[in-house]
Amino acid sequence: MKKLLLTELFLLCSVWLYAQTITGRVYGEGTNNIIAGATVYYGGSMAGTITNNDGWFELRAKQEQIPVIISCIG
């Protein structure tokens, strides 16, 4: 029973440690204006998120080196 519990705990910890995120804040180019509602995504992918009212975003990290694209209309 102890062996099974330790194995499950080890697997849970390894999954938790592997889950990394990229966080940041989006500003307008050349300004200090925060951009709310900007789209942040990986190039060539549908995986992405939108910045909150304070311009912050959180995106799950990928193992590959893929460019992060930020876009906003308006």
PDB file of N, CA, C, O and CB in Angstrom:
ATOM      1  N   MET A   1       0.832  -1.191   0.000  1.00  0.00           N
ATOM      2  CA  MET A   1       0.000   0.000   0.000  1.00  0.00           C
ATOM      3  C   MET A   1       0.880   1.259   0.000  1.00  0.00           C
ATOM      4  O   MET A   1       0.598   2.215  -0.723  1.00  0.00           O
ATOM      5  CB  MET A   1      -0.948  -0.004   1.221  1.00  0.00           C
ATOM      6  N   LYS A   2       1.931   1.255   0.802  1.00  0.00           N
ATOM      7  CA  LYS A   2       2.822   2.404   0.864  1.00  0.00           C
ATOM      8  C   LYS A   2       3.532   2.624  -0.472  1.00  0.00           C
ATOM      9  O   LYS A   2       3.741   3.759  -0.900  1.00  0.00           O
ATOM     10  CB  LYS A   2       3.846   2.219   1.982  1.00  0.00           C
ATOM     11  N   LYS A   3       3.899   1.516  -1.120  1.00  0.00           N
ATOM     12  CA  LYS A   3       4.581   1.611  -2.403  1.00  0.00           C
ATOM     13  C   LYS A   3       3.668   2.255  -3.450  1.00  0.00           C
ATOM     14  O   LYS A   3       4.112   3.095  -4.232  1.00  0.00           O
ATOM     15  CB  LYS A   3       5.039   0.218  -2.872  1.00  0.00           C
ATOM     16  N   LEU A   4       2.408   1.865  -3.461  1.00  0.00           N
ATOM     17  CA  LEU A   4       1.445   2.421  -4.406  1.00  0.00           C
ATOM     18  C   LEU A   4       1.227   3.911  -4.132  1.00  0.00           C
ATOM     19  O   LEU A   4       1.170   4.708  -5.069  1.00  0.00           O
ATOM     20  CB  LEU A   4       0.109   1.658  -4.325  1.00  0.00           C
ATOM     21  N   LEU A   5       1.106   4.285  -2.882  1.00  0.00           N
ATOM     22  CA  LEU A   5       0.904   5.679  -2.509  1.00  0.00           C
ATOM     23  C   LEU A   5       2.116   6.526  -2.893  1.00  0.00           C
ATOM     24  O   LEU A   5       1.955   7.636  -3.403  1.00  0.00           O
ATOM     25  CB  LEU A   5       0.630   5.794  -1.006  1.00  0.00           C
ATOM     26  N   LEU A   6       3.313   6.022  -2.658  1.00  0.00           N
ATOM     27  CA  LEU A   6       4.521   6.754  -3.018  1.00  0.00           C
ATOM     28  C   LEU A   6       4.648   6.899  -4.537  1.00  0.00           C
ATOM     29  O   LEU A   6       5.084   7.939  -5.030  1.00  0.00           O
ATOM     30  CB  LEU A   6       5.756   6.049  -2.449  1.00  0.00           C
ATOM     31  N   THR A   7       4.272   5.866  -5.266  1.00  0.00           N
ATOM     32  CA  THR A   7       4.322   5.926  -6.726  1.00  0.00           C
ATOM     33  C   THR A   7       3.354   6.982  -7.253  1.00  0.00           C
ATOM     34  O   THR A   7       3.711   7.771  -8.128  1.00  0.00           O
ATOM     35  CB  THR A   7       3.994   4.552  -7.336  1.00  0.00           C
ATOM     36  N   GLU A   8       2.135   6.998  -6.725  1.00  0.00           N
ATOM     37  CA  GLU A   8       1.157   7.990  -7.143  1.00  0.00           C
ATOM     38  C   GLU A   8       1.619   9.404  -6.787  1.00  0.00           C
ATOM     39  O   GLU A   8       1.444  10.327  -7.582  1.00  0.00           O
ATOM     40  CB  GLU A   8      -0.198   7.699  -6.500  1.00  0.00           C
ATOM     41  N   LEU A   9       2.197   9.578  -5.619  1.00  0.00           N
ATOM     42  CA  LEU A   9       2.703  10.882  -5.201  1.00  0.00           C
ATOM     43  C   LEU A   9       3.829  11.346  -6.119  1.00  0.00           C
ATOM     44  O   LEU A   9       3.876  12.516  -6.499  1.00  0.00           O
ATOM     45  CB  LEU A   9       3.191  10.828  -3.748  1.00  0.00           C
ATOM     46  N   PHE A  10       4.732  10.444  -6.476  1.00  0.00           N
ATOM     47  CA  PHE A  10       5.828  10.779  -7.382  1.00  0.00           C
ATOM     48  C   PHE A  10       5.303  11.199  -8.751  1.00  0.00           C
ATOM     49  O   PHE A  10       5.772  12.191  -9.309  1.00  0.00           O
ATOM     50  CB  PHE A  10       6.780   9.589  -7.528  1.00  0.00           C
ATOM     51  N   LEU A  11       4.342  10.466  -9.300  1.00  0.00           N
ATOM     52  CA  LEU A  11       3.779  10.804 -10.603  1.00  0.00           C
ATOM     53  C   LEU A  11       3.058  12.146 -10.569  1.00  0.00           C
ATOM     54  O   LEU A  11       3.168  12.937 -11.506  1.00  0.00           O
ATOM     55  CB  LEU A  11       2.823   9.711 -11.064  1.00  0.00           C
ATOM     56  N   LEU A  12       2.329  12.400  -9.502  1.00  0.00           N
ATOM     57  CA  LEU A  12       1.618  13.659  -9.362  1.00  0.00           C
ATOM     58  C   LEU A  12       2.595  14.833  -9.287  1.00  0.00           C
ATOM     59  O   LEU A  12       2.369  15.867  -9.916  1.00  0.00           O
ATOM     60  CB  LEU A  12       0.727  13.627  -8.120  1.00  0.00           C
ATOM     61  N   CYS A  13       3.664  14.683  -8.534  1.00  0.00           N
ATOM     62  CA  CYS A  13       4.667  15.743  -8.408  1.00  0.00           C
ATOM     63  C   CYS A  13       5.376  15.990  -9.731  1.00  0.00           C
ATOM     64  O   CYS A  13       5.641  17.141 -10.079  1.00  0.00           O
ATOM     65  CB  CYS A  13       5.688  15.386  -7.327  1.00  0.00           C
ATOM     66  N   SER A  14       5.685  14.941 -10.469  1.00  0.00           N
ATOM     67  CA  SER A  14       6.390  15.126 -11.734  1.00  0.00           C
ATOM     68  C   SER A  14       5.505  15.840 -12.745  1.00  0.00           C
ATOM     69  O   SER A  14       6.008  16.656 -13.517  1.00  0.00           O
ATOM     70  CB  SER A  14       6.851  13.777 -12.295  1.00  0.00           C
ATOM     71  N   VAL A  15       4.217  15.564 -12.768  1.00  0.00           N
ATOM     72  CA  VAL A  15       3.299  16.253 -13.669  1.00  0.00           C
ATOM     73  C   VAL A  15       3.165  17.707 -13.243  1.00  0.00           C
ATOM     74  O   VAL A  15       3.143  18.595 -14.095  1.00  0.00           O
ATOM     75  CB  VAL A  15       1.915  15.559 -13.689  1.00  0.00           C
ATOM     76  N   TRP A  16       3.075  17.968 -11.953  1.00  0.00           N
ATOM     77  CA  TRP A  16       2.949  19.323 -11.441  1.00  0.00           C
ATOM     78  C   TRP A  16       4.189  20.148 -11.752  1.00  0.00           C
ATOM     79  O   TRP A  16       4.063  21.319 -12.110  1.00  0.00           O
ATOM     80  CB  TRP A  16       2.699  19.299  -9.942  1.00  0.00           C
ATOM     81  N   LEU A  17       5.363  19.584 -11.629  1.00  0.00           N
ATOM     82  CA  LEU A  17       6.599  20.305 -11.907  1.00  0.00           C
ATOM     83  C   LEU A  17       6.784  20.555 -13.396  1.00  0.00           C
ATOM     84  O   LEU A  17       7.405  21.547 -13.777  1.00  0.00           O
ATOM     85  CB  LEU A  17       7.787  19.538 -11.363  1.00  0.00           C
ATOM     86  N   TYR A  18       6.262  19.683 -14.239  1.00  0.00           N
ATOM     87  CA  TYR A  18       6.427  19.820 -15.678  1.00  0.00           C
ATOM     88  C   TYR A  18       5.538  20.929 -16.254  1.00  0.00           C
ATOM     89  O   TYR A  18       5.895  21.553 -17.254  1.00  0.00           O
ATOM     90  CB  TYR A  18       6.117  18.499 -16.360  1.00  0.00           C
ATOM     91  N   ALA A  19       4.391  21.172 -15.630  1.00  0.00           N
ATOM     92  CA  ALA A  19       3.451  22.168 -16.136  1.00  0.00           C
ATOM     93  C   ALA A  19       4.004  23.570 -15.897  1.00  0.00           C
ATOM     94  O   ALA A  19       3.952  24.079 -14.778  1.00  0.00           O
ATOM     95  CB  ALA A  19       2.066  22.009 -15.464  1.00  0.00           C
ATOM     96  N   GLN A  20       4.530  24.188 -16.942  1.00  0.00           N
ATOM     97  CA  GLN A  20       5.087  25.524 -16.844  1.00  0.00           C
ATOM     98  C   GLN A  20       4.254  26.479 -17.676  1.00  0.00           C
ATOM     99  O   GLN A  20       3.627  26.088 -18.661  1.00  0.00           O
ATOM    100  CB  GLN A  20       6.556  25.545 -17.296  1.00  0.00           C
ATOM    101  N   THR A  21       4.258  27.733 -17.265  1.00  0.00           N
ATOM    102  CA  THR A  21       3.491  28.731 -17.983  1.00  0.00           C
ATOM    103  C   THR A  21       4.348  29.945 -18.313  1.00  0.00           C
ATOM    104  O   THR A  21       5.339  30.235 -17.643  1.00  0.00           O
ATOM    105  CB  THR A  21       2.275  29.149 -17.171  1.00  0.00           C
ATOM    106  N   ILE A  22       3.941  30.633 -19.352  1.00  0.00           N
ATOM    107  CA  ILE A  22       4.550  31.902 -19.729  1.00  0.00           C
ATOM    108  C   ILE A  22       3.555  32.978 -19.317  1.00  0.00           C
ATOM    109  O   ILE A  22       2.384  32.918 -19.690  1.00  0.00           O
ATOM    110  CB  ILE A  22       4.894  31.968 -21.282  1.00  0.00           C
ATOM    111  N   THR A  23       4.013  33.951 -18.559  1.00  0.00           N
ATOM    112  CA  THR A  23       3.147  35.058 -18.168  1.00  0.00           C
ATOM    113  C   THR A  23       3.794  36.365 -18.607  1.00  0.00           C
ATOM    114  O   THR A  23       5.014  36.457 -18.738  1.00  0.00           O
ATOM    115  CB  THR A  23       2.886  35.055 -16.633  1.00  0.00           C
ATOM    116  N   GLY A  24       2.967  37.360 -18.828  1.00  0.00           N
ATOM    117  CA  GLY A  24       3.501  38.649 -19.223  1.00  0.00           C
ATOM    118  C   GLY A  24       2.414  39.692 -19.302  1.00  0.00           C
ATOM    119  O   GLY A  24       1.237  39.420 -19.065  1.00  0.00           O
ATOM    120  N   ARG A  25       2.839  40.897 -19.642  1.00  0.00           N
ATOM    121  CA  ARG A  25       1.921  42.028 -19.767  1.00  0.00           C
ATOM    122  C   ARG A  25       2.162  42.671 -21.130  1.00  0.00           C
ATOM    123  O   ARG A  25       3.309  42.813 -21.555  1.00  0.00           O
ATOM    124  CB  ARG A  25       2.122  43.071 -18.597  1.00  0.00           C
ATOM    125  N   VAL A  26       1.103  43.056 -21.809  1.00  0.00           N
ATOM    126  CA  VAL A  26       1.198  43.612 -23.157  1.00  0.00           C
ATOM    127  C   VAL A  26       0.991  45.128 -23.097  1.00  0.00           C
ATOM    128  O   VAL A  26       0.011  45.624 -22.543  1.00  0.00           O
ATOM    129  CB  VAL A  26       0.154  42.949 -24.106  1.00  0.00           C
ATOM    130  N   TYR A  27       1.950  45.840 -23.687  1.00  0.00           N
ATOM    131  CA  TYR A  27       1.895  47.297 -23.797  1.00  0.00           C
ATOM    132  C   TYR A  27       1.873  47.678 -25.268  1.00  0.00           C
ATOM    133  O   TYR A  27       2.311  46.907 -26.123  1.00  0.00           O
ATOM    134  CB  TYR A  27       3.101  47.964 -23.070  1.00  0.00           C
ATOM    135  N   GLY A  28       1.363  48.861 -25.560  1.00  0.00           N
ATOM    136  CA  GLY A  28       1.404  49.382 -26.912  1.00  0.00           C
ATOM    137  C   GLY A  28       2.841  49.693 -27.315  1.00  0.00           C
ATOM    138  O   GLY A  28       3.653  50.076 -26.473  1.00  0.00           O
ATOM    139  N   GLU A  29       3.157  49.530 -28.591  1.00  0.00           N
ATOM    140  CA  GLU A  29       4.513  49.755 -29.077  1.00  0.00           C
ATOM    141  C   GLU A  29       4.937  51.201 -28.857  1.00  0.00           C
ATOM    142  O   GLU A  29       4.278  52.127 -29.329  1.00  0.00           O
ATOM    143  CB  GLU A  29       4.615  49.395 -30.560  1.00  0.00           C
ATOM    144  N   GLY A  30       6.039  51.390 -28.138  1.00  0.00           N
ATOM    145  CA  GLY A  30       6.583  52.720 -27.889  1.00  0.00           C
ATOM    146  C   GLY A  30       5.814  53.546 -26.875  1.00  0.00           C
ATOM    147  O   GLY A  30       6.068  54.742 -26.731  1.00  0.00           O
ATOM    148  N   THR A  31       4.861  52.914 -26.158  1.00  0.00           N
ATOM    149  CA  THR A  31       4.069  53.641 -25.162  1.00  0.00           C
ATOM    150  C   THR A  31       4.017  52.837 -23.863  1.00  0.00           C
ATOM    151  O   THR A  31       4.497  51.706 -23.797  1.00  0.00           O
ATOM    152  CB  THR A  31       2.632  53.920 -25.691  1.00  0.00           C
ATOM    153  N   ASN A  32       3.435  53.432 -22.852  1.00  0.00           N
ATOM    154  CA  ASN A  32       3.183  52.725 -21.602  1.00  0.00           C
ATOM    155  C   ASN A  32       1.711  52.354 -21.474  1.00  0.00           C
ATOM    156  O   ASN A  32       1.243  52.041 -20.380  1.00  0.00           O
ATOM    157  CB  ASN A  32       3.619  53.577 -20.407  1.00  0.00           C
ATOM    158  N   ASN A  33       0.979  52.388 -22.587  1.00  0.00           N
ATOM    159  CA  ASN A  33      -0.443  52.047 -22.577  1.00  0.00           C
ATOM    160  C   ASN A  33      -0.617  50.536 -22.496  1.00  0.00           C
ATOM    161  O   ASN A  33      -0.054  49.798 -23.304  1.00  0.00           O
ATOM    162  CB  ASN A  33      -1.150  52.604 -23.832  1.00  0.00           C
ATOM    163  N   ILE A  34      -1.390  50.082 -21.532  1.00  0.00           N
ATOM    164  CA  ILE A  34      -1.687  48.656 -21.368  1.00  0.00           C
ATOM    165  C   ILE A  34      -2.728  48.257 -22.415  1.00  0.00           C
ATOM    166  O   ILE A  34      -3.693  48.986 -22.648  1.00  0.00           O
ATOM    167  CB  ILE A  34      -2.202  48.342 -19.914  1.00  0.00           C
ATOM    168  N   ILE A  35      -2.527  47.104 -23.042  1.00  0.00           N
ATOM    169  CA  ILE A  35      -3.446  46.616 -24.069  1.00  0.00           C
ATOM    170  C   ILE A  35      -4.294  45.480 -23.490  1.00  0.00           C
ATOM    171  O   ILE A  35      -3.801  44.375 -23.263  1.00  0.00           O
ATOM    172  CB  ILE A  35      -2.665  46.135 -25.333  1.00  0.00           C
ATOM    173  N   ALA A  36      -5.571  45.769 -23.258  1.00  0.00           N
ATOM    174  CA  ALA A  36      -6.516  44.757 -22.784  1.00  0.00           C
ATOM    175  C   ALA A  36      -7.194  44.125 -23.991  1.00  0.00           C
ATOM    176  O   ALA A  36      -7.498  44.817 -24.962  1.00  0.00           O
ATOM    177  CB  ALA A  36      -7.573  45.375 -21.810  1.00  0.00           C
ATOM    178  N   GLY A  37      -7.431  42.826 -23.940  1.00  0.00           N
ATOM    179  CA  GLY A  37      -8.129  42.125 -25.013  1.00  0.00           C
ATOM    180  C   GLY A  37      -7.256  41.756 -26.198  1.00  0.00           C
ATOM    181  O   GLY A  37      -7.781  41.403 -27.254  1.00  0.00           O
ATOM    182  N   ALA A  38      -5.932  41.827 -26.056  1.00  0.00           N
ATOM    183  CA  ALA A  38      -5.031  41.411 -27.131  1.00  0.00           C
ATOM    184  C   ALA A  38      -4.973  39.882 -27.182  1.00  0.00           C
ATOM    185  O   ALA A  38      -5.098  39.213 -26.156  1.00  0.00           O
ATOM    186  CB  ALA A  38      -3.605  42.010 -26.926  1.00  0.00           C
ATOM    187  N   THR A  39      -4.787  39.354 -28.358  1.00  0.00           N
ATOM    188  CA  THR A  39      -4.680  37.912 -28.539  1.00  0.00           C
ATOM    189  C   THR A  39      -3.203  37.508 -28.467  1.00  0.00           C
ATOM    190  O   THR A  39      -2.354  38.095 -29.139  1.00  0.00           O
ATOM    191  CB  THR A  39      -5.314  37.472 -29.897  1.00  0.00           C
ATOM    192  N   VAL A  40      -2.913  36.501 -27.645  1.00  0.00           N
ATOM    193  CA  VAL A  40      -1.552  35.971 -27.487  1.00  0.00           C
ATOM    194  C   VAL A  40      -1.616  34.495 -27.832  1.00  0.00           C
ATOM    195  O   VAL A  40      -2.359  33.739 -27.205  1.00  0.00           O
ATOM    196  CB  VAL A  40      -0.986  36.201 -26.021  1.00  0.00           C
ATOM    197  N   TYR A  41      -0.826  34.072 -28.846  1.00  0.00           N
ATOM    198  CA  TYR A  41      -0.894  32.672 -29.279  1.00  0.00           C
ATOM    199  C   TYR A  41       0.435  32.235 -29.879  1.00  0.00           C
ATOM    200  O   TYR A  41       1.302  33.053 -30.187  1.00  0.00           O
ATOM    201  CB  TYR A  41      -2.031  32.472 -30.302  1.00  0.00           C
ATOM    202  N   TYR A  42       0.569  30.916 -30.037  1.00  0.00           N
ATOM    203  CA  TYR A  42       1.749  30.347 -30.684  1.00  0.00           C
ATOM    204  C   TYR A  42       1.546  30.381 -32.193  1.00  0.00           C
ATOM    205  O   TYR A  42       0.471  30.041 -32.687  1.00  0.00           O
ATOM    206  CB  TYR A  42       2.015  28.889 -30.192  1.00  0.00           C
ATOM    207  N   GLY A  43       2.580  30.793 -32.928  1.00  0.00           N
ATOM    208  CA  GLY A  43       2.504  30.853 -34.381  1.00  0.00           C
ATOM    209  C   GLY A  43       2.213  29.480 -34.977  1.00  0.00           C
ATOM    210  O   GLY A  43       2.815  28.483 -34.577  1.00  0.00           O
ATOM    211  N   GLY A  44       1.292  29.432 -35.933  1.00  0.00           N
ATOM    212  CA  GLY A  44       0.928  28.186 -36.585  1.00  0.00           C
ATOM    213  C   GLY A  44       0.101  27.268 -35.713  1.00  0.00           C
ATOM    214  O   GLY A  44       0.030  26.066 -35.969  1.00  0.00           O
ATOM    215  N   SER A  45      -0.526  27.817 -34.684  1.00  0.00           N
ATOM    216  CA  SER A  45      -1.280  27.001 -33.740  1.00  0.00           C
ATOM    217  C   SER A  45      -2.562  27.724 -33.351  1.00  0.00           C
ATOM    218  O   SER A  45      -2.688  28.935 -33.533  1.00  0.00           O
ATOM    219  CB  SER A  45      -0.432  26.683 -32.487  1.00  0.00           C
ATOM    220  N   MET A  46      -3.492  26.978 -32.826  1.00  0.00           N
ATOM    221  CA  MET A  46      -4.721  27.562 -32.306  1.00  0.00           C
ATOM    222  C   MET A  46      -4.643  27.761 -30.793  1.00  0.00           C
ATOM    223  O   MET A  46      -5.570  28.300 -30.188  1.00  0.00           O
ATOM    224  CB  MET A  46      -5.915  26.680 -32.660  1.00  0.00           C
ATOM    225  N   ALA A  47      -3.535  27.326 -30.179  1.00  0.00           N
ATOM    226  CA  ALA A  47      -3.374  27.448 -28.730  1.00  0.00           C
ATOM    227  C   ALA A  47      -3.037  28.883 -28.368  1.00  0.00           C
ATOM    228  O   ALA A  47      -2.036  29.425 -28.838  1.00  0.00           O
ATOM    229  CB  ALA A  47      -2.279  26.490 -28.214  1.00  0.00           C
ATOM    230  N   GLY A  48      -3.859  29.499 -27.540  1.00  0.00           N
ATOM    231  CA  GLY A  48      -3.599  30.867 -27.159  1.00  0.00           C
ATOM    232  C   GLY A  48      -4.528  31.348 -26.064  1.00  0.00           C
ATOM    233  O   GLY A  48      -5.289  30.573 -25.485  1.00  0.00           O
ATOM    234  N   THR A  49      -4.451  32.651 -25.788  1.00  0.00           N
ATOM    235  CA  THR A  49      -5.257  33.264 -24.748  1.00  0.00           C
ATOM    236  C   THR A  49      -5.474  34.730 -25.096  1.00  0.00           C
ATOM    237  O   THR A  49      -4.988  35.213 -26.118  1.00  0.00           O
ATOM    238  CB  THR A  49      -4.584  33.115 -23.360  1.00  0.00           C
ATOM    239  N   ILE A  50      -6.205  35.430 -24.241  1.00  0.00           N
ATOM    240  CA  ILE A  50      -6.476  36.856 -24.416  1.00  0.00           C
ATOM    241  C   ILE A  50      -6.034  37.580 -23.150  1.00  0.00           C
ATOM    242  O   ILE A  50      -6.209  37.060 -22.048  1.00  0.00           O
ATOM    243  CB  ILE A  50      -7.995  37.120 -24.719  1.00  0.00           C
ATOM    244  N   THR A  51      -5.460  38.776 -23.295  1.00  0.00           N
ATOM    245  CA  THR A  51      -5.038  39.536 -22.118  1.00  0.00           C
ATOM    246  C   THR A  51      -6.258  40.023 -21.342  1.00  0.00           C
ATOM    247  O   THR A  51      -7.318  40.283 -21.912  1.00  0.00           O
ATOM    248  CB  THR A  51      -4.150  40.733 -22.530  1.00  0.00           C
ATOM    249  N   ASN A  52      -6.080  40.139 -20.019  1.00  0.00           N
ATOM    250  CA  ASN A  52      -7.182  40.603 -19.176  1.00  0.00           C
ATOM    251  C   ASN A  52      -7.252  42.132 -19.201  1.00  0.00           C
ATOM    252  O   ASN A  52      -6.558  42.766 -19.996  1.00  0.00           O
ATOM    253  CB  ASN A  52      -7.012  40.091 -17.721  1.00  0.00           C
ATOM    254  N   ASN A  53      -8.073  42.725 -18.349  1.00  0.00           N
ATOM    255  CA  ASN A  53      -8.255  44.177 -18.331  1.00  0.00           C
ATOM    256  C   ASN A  53      -6.992  44.934 -17.958  1.00  0.00           C
ATOM    257  O   ASN A  53      -6.863  46.112 -18.290  1.00  0.00           O
ATOM    258  CB  ASN A  53      -9.348  44.540 -17.372  1.00  0.00           C
ATOM    259  N   ASP A  54      -6.054  44.279 -17.273  1.00  0.00           N
ATOM    260  CA  ASP A  54      -4.789  44.903 -16.888  1.00  0.00           C
ATOM    261  C   ASP A  54      -3.660  44.565 -17.851  1.00  0.00           C
ATOM    262  O   ASP A  54      -2.509  44.915 -17.591  1.00  0.00           O
ATOM    263  CB  ASP A  54      -4.408  44.477 -15.488  1.00  0.00           C
ATOM    264  N   GLY A  55      -3.964  43.892 -18.957  1.00  0.00           N
ATOM    265  CA  GLY A  55      -2.962  43.558 -19.966  1.00  0.00           C
ATOM    266  C   GLY A  55      -2.163  42.301 -19.679  1.00  0.00           C
ATOM    267  O   GLY A  55      -1.243  41.986 -20.434  1.00  0.00           O
ATOM    268  N   TRP A  56      -2.476  41.575 -18.622  1.00  0.00           N
ATOM    269  CA  TRP A  56      -1.733  40.359 -18.262  1.00  0.00           C
ATOM    270  C   TRP A  56      -2.283  39.146 -19.000  1.00  0.00           C
ATOM    271  O   TRP A  56      -3.476  39.061 -19.290  1.00  0.00           O
ATOM    272  CB  TRP A  56      -1.790  40.120 -16.743  1.00  0.00           C
ATOM    273  N   PHE A  57      -1.383  38.210 -19.297  1.00  0.00           N
ATOM    274  CA  PHE A  57      -1.781  36.942 -19.909  1.00  0.00           C
ATOM    275  C   PHE A  57      -0.986  35.803 -19.289  1.00  0.00           C
ATOM    276  O   PHE A  57       0.068  36.014 -18.689  1.00  0.00           O
ATOM    277  CB  PHE A  57      -1.572  36.977 -21.444  1.00  0.00           C
ATOM    278  N   GLU A  58      -1.509  34.598 -19.444  1.00  0.00           N
ATOM    279  CA  GLU A  58      -0.842  33.378 -18.999  1.00  0.00           C
ATOM    280  C   GLU A  58      -1.058  32.331 -20.073  1.00  0.00           C
ATOM    281  O   GLU A  58      -2.188  32.073 -20.489  1.00  0.00           O
ATOM    282  CB  GLU A  58      -1.382  32.889 -17.605  1.00  0.00           C
ATOM    283  N   LEU A  59       0.041  31.728 -20.520  1.00  0.00           N
ATOM    284  CA  LEU A  59       0.002  30.778 -21.628  1.00  0.00           C
ATOM    285  C   LEU A  59       0.805  29.545 -21.245  1.00  0.00           C
ATOM    286  O   LEU A  59       1.929  29.664 -20.759  1.00  0.00           O
ATOM    287  CB  LEU A  59       0.554  31.413 -22.936  1.00  0.00           C
ATOM    288  N   ARG A  60       0.244  28.375 -21.456  1.00  0.00           N
ATOM    289  CA  ARG A  60       0.954  27.137 -21.144  1.00  0.00           C
ATOM    290  C   ARG A  60       2.165  26.991 -22.062  1.00  0.00           C
ATOM    291  O   ARG A  60       2.041  27.103 -23.282  1.00  0.00           O
ATOM    292  CB  ARG A  60       0.014  25.912 -21.283  1.00  0.00           C
ATOM    293  N   ALA A  61       3.328  26.742 -21.477  1.00  0.00           N
ATOM    294  CA  ALA A  61       4.582  26.642 -22.232  1.00  0.00           C
ATOM    295  C   ALA A  61       4.608  25.372 -23.081  1.00  0.00           C
ATOM    296  O   ALA A  61       4.069  24.337 -22.688  1.00  0.00           O
ATOM    297  CB  ALA A  61       5.790  26.663 -21.275  1.00  0.00           C
ATOM    298  N   LYS A  62       5.232  25.468 -24.230  1.00  0.00           N
ATOM    299  CA  LYS A  62       5.437  24.324 -25.132  1.00  0.00           C
ATOM    300  C   LYS A  62       6.891  23.884 -25.058  1.00  0.00           C
ATOM    301  O   LYS A  62       7.765  24.685 -24.724  1.00  0.00           O
ATOM    302  CB  LYS A  62       5.047  24.686 -26.601  1.00  0.00           C
ATOM    303  N   GLN A  63       7.158  22.624 -25.365  1.00  0.00           N
ATOM    304  CA  GLN A  63       8.531  22.122 -25.365  1.00  0.00           C
ATOM    305  C   GLN A  63       9.310  22.637 -26.566  1.00  0.00           C
ATOM    306  O   GLN A  63      10.513  22.878 -26.472  1.00  0.00           O
ATOM    307  CB  GLN A  63       8.537  20.598 -25.356  1.00  0.00           C
ATOM    308  N   GLU A  64       8.630  22.805 -27.692  1.00  0.00           N
ATOM    309  CA  GLU A  64       9.300  23.248 -28.911  1.00  0.00           C
ATOM    310  C   GLU A  64       9.549  24.756 -28.851  1.00  0.00           C
ATOM    311  O   GLU A  64       8.926  25.476 -28.070  1.00  0.00           O
ATOM    312  CB  GLU A  64       8.459  22.886 -30.161  1.00  0.00           C
ATOM    313  N   GLN A  65      10.470  25.210 -29.689  1.00  0.00           N
ATOM    314  CA  GLN A  65      10.695  26.648 -29.814  1.00  0.00           C
ATOM    315  C   GLN A  65       9.747  27.193 -30.872  1.00  0.00           C
ATOM    316  O   GLN A  65      10.021  27.112 -32.069  1.00  0.00           O
ATOM    317  CB  GLN A  65      12.182  26.962 -30.178  1.00  0.00           C
ATOM    318  N   ILE A  66       8.642  27.742 -30.422  1.00  0.00           N
ATOM    319  CA  ILE A  66       7.613  28.282 -31.300  1.00  0.00           C
ATOM    320  C   ILE A  66       7.454  29.767 -30.957  1.00  0.00           C
ATOM    321  O   ILE A  66       7.377  30.115 -29.778  1.00  0.00           O
ATOM    322  CB  ILE A  66       6.248  27.499 -31.145  1.00  0.00           C
ATOM    323  N   PRO A  67       7.403  30.641 -31.955  1.00  0.00           N
ATOM    324  CA  PRO A  67       7.253  32.067 -31.659  1.00  0.00           C
ATOM    325  C   PRO A  67       5.880  32.372 -31.053  1.00  0.00           C
ATOM    326  O   PRO A  67       4.863  31.801 -31.448  1.00  0.00           O
ATOM    327  CB  PRO A  67       7.459  32.896 -32.933  1.00  0.00           C
ATOM    328  N   VAL A  68       5.884  33.282 -30.091  1.00  0.00           N
ATOM    329  CA  VAL A  68       4.633  33.757 -29.494  1.00  0.00           C
ATOM    330  C   VAL A  68       4.239  35.024 -30.249  1.00  0.00           C
ATOM    331  O   VAL A  68       5.044  35.942 -30.408  1.00  0.00           O
ATOM    332  CB  VAL A  68       4.785  34.028 -27.933  1.00  0.00           C
ATOM    333  N   ILE A  69       2.996  35.060 -30.710  1.00  0.00           N
ATOM    334  CA  ILE A  69       2.495  36.196 -31.497  1.00  0.00           C
ATOM    335  C   ILE A  69       1.446  36.940 -30.683  1.00  0.00           C
ATOM    336  O   ILE A  69       0.568  36.332 -30.070  1.00  0.00           O
ATOM    337  CB  ILE A  69       1.897  35.722 -32.861  1.00  0.00           C
ATOM    338  N   ILE A  70       1.552  38.257 -30.688  1.00  0.00           N
ATOM    339  CA  ILE A  70       0.596  39.097 -29.981  1.00  0.00           C
ATOM    340  C   ILE A  70      -0.037  40.021 -31.016  1.00  0.00           C
ATOM    341  O   ILE A  70       0.661  40.704 -31.766  1.00  0.00           O
ATOM    342  CB  ILE A  70       1.283  39.911 -28.814  1.00  0.00           C
ATOM    343  N   SER A  71      -1.366  40.033 -31.045  1.00  0.00           N
ATOM    344  CA  SER A  71      -2.056  40.906 -31.998  1.00  0.00           C
ATOM    345  C   SER A  71      -3.269  41.538 -31.356  1.00  0.00           C
ATOM    346  O   SER A  71      -3.880  40.983 -30.443  1.00  0.00           O
ATOM    347  CB  SER A  71      -2.469  40.128 -33.249  1.00  0.00           C
ATOM    348  N   CYS A  72      -3.605  42.728 -31.864  1.00  0.00           N
ATOM    349  CA  CYS A  72      -4.765  43.440 -31.373  1.00  0.00           C
ATOM    350  C   CYS A  72      -5.249  44.369 -32.475  1.00  0.00           C
ATOM    351  O   CYS A  72      -4.446  45.060 -33.104  1.00  0.00           O
ATOM    352  CB  CYS A  72      -4.438  44.225 -30.070  1.00  0.00           C
ATOM    353  N   ILE A  73      -6.540  44.391 -32.711  1.00  0.00           N
ATOM    354  CA  ILE A  73      -7.108  45.266 -33.726  1.00  0.00           C
ATOM    355  C   ILE A  73      -7.732  46.451 -33.003  1.00  0.00           C
ATOM    356  O   ILE A  73      -8.470  46.286 -32.032  1.00  0.00           O
ATOM    357  CB  ILE A  73      -8.161  44.515 -34.619  1.00  0.00           C
ATOM    358  N   GLY A  74      -7.429  47.632 -33.487  1.00  0.00           N
ATOM    359  CA  GLY A  74      -8.066  48.815 -32.909  1.00  0.00           C
ATOM    360  C   GLY A  74      -7.176  49.782 -32.312  1.00  0.00           C
ATOM    361  O   GLY A  74      -7.629  50.807 -31.803  1.00  0.00           O
TER     362      GLY A  74
END
